[in-house]
Amino acid sequence: MLNPSTAHQELQARVQKLFGKNAGLSPSELRTPMGELRPMLLARAEQVSNQLMQRVEAQGAIKPDQLLKETIRIAISALAYAMGFAFLADVLPLGQAVVGTAHRGVDQDYFEHLAE
C-alpha cells in the first residue's frame, strides 16, 4: 500500500495533468485522509457535472422560433435607430431638402437686408 503523502502527490499530479497546472488539491485536502478525500472529490465532481448539465439544458431550451423573433426585433430596432440618427444628422434627402429650402430663404433675405 502507498503511504498517504505519495497517494496525495500522485492524485495531485493526475489532477494537474487533466486540468492544468493551476488545478489541484488545496493544502487542507492534501492533509485529508484518502478515505475521506475520495467521497469529497466525487461529490464535488457530481456538483460540477450537474451545473454543466443545467447550463447545457438552459441553452437548449431556447427555441429556434424565439431566436428568430429576437433576431428580427433587433434588426428592426437597429434599422430604426440608424434612420433616426441619419434624419437628425440631416443625411436623409428629405431632411436636407426641407432644411436647405428654409435656409436659402432666410439667407437670401438676410443678404438683401445687408445690401440696402
Secondary structure, DSSP 8 states (H G I E B T S, - for coil): ---HHHHHHHHHHHHHHHH-TT-S--HHHHHS-HHHHHHHHHHHHHHHHHHHHHHHHHHHTS-HHHHHHHHHHHHHHHHHHHHHHHHHTT-SHHHHHHHHHHHHHHHHHHHHHHH-
